Amino acid sequence: MNYLIEFLPLFFKGVVMTIQIFLAATFFSYIVGTLCGVFICNHLKLPLISSIIEMITFILRAVPFYVQLLIVYFVLPDLIGYNFNPFVASILALGMCSSGYIAQITRGGINSLHLSQWEAAYVLGLNKIQSFIYIIFPQTFKNVLPMVNNECDSILKSTAVTSSIGLLELTRVGMNIISREMQPIPIYLGVAFFYICLSFLLNLSTRYLERRFSYAKT
């Protein structure tokens, strides 16, 4: 416990960095993944474009996040002639990896809605885009929220992998302290405790959103 109290400011710096990576990567993955999911769902598929998107999202899911992180940090700079710092590389790699899963979650959520929802929207005089924005997407968002929460939880845990490229997030802070103090048990338990707290807050927020967007049952 003394080690945790002594190095609490360092832990908080690691927590702040972890939260920053998590929020940025989650925003990136949700926007990109949702757009991809929309264009590969059954009702909104586009010739050729949807096939290309499906191939890209498959690759993003097939390649482990750690490998994608190494590609973004070490390989991509050689291809484009620009070096990413560890923070930016972590956000890009984590956001791209997660967007493949968000795309499938979105696709499944849209496809799960009965065709009558689209037909009812058309009867009301809405076109396909208006039908999606006002009728389909709100229902999809509510239905897939638990699965999105699971993916966000996965993003949070995956931030620990970014320590491999030297990013000073929570896990890397713990590793640095251990290399100095040689006390792995209390330090790693402390790191685990902070991850549990972050995961608890994330799940609490999602539960609130589920209640907020739930429809009253009759």
Secondary structure, DSSP 8 states (H G I E B T S, - for coil): -HHHHHTHHHHHHHHHHHHHHHHHHHHHHHHHHHHHHHHHSTTS--TTHHHHHHHHHHHHHHS-HHHHHHIIIIIHHHHHT----HHHHHHHHHHHHHHHHHHHHHHHHHHHS-HHHHHHHHHTT--HHHHIIIIIHHHHHHHHHHHHHHHHHHHHHHGGGGGGGT--SHHHHHHHHHHHH--HHHHHHHHHHHHHHHHHHHHHHHHHHHHHH-----
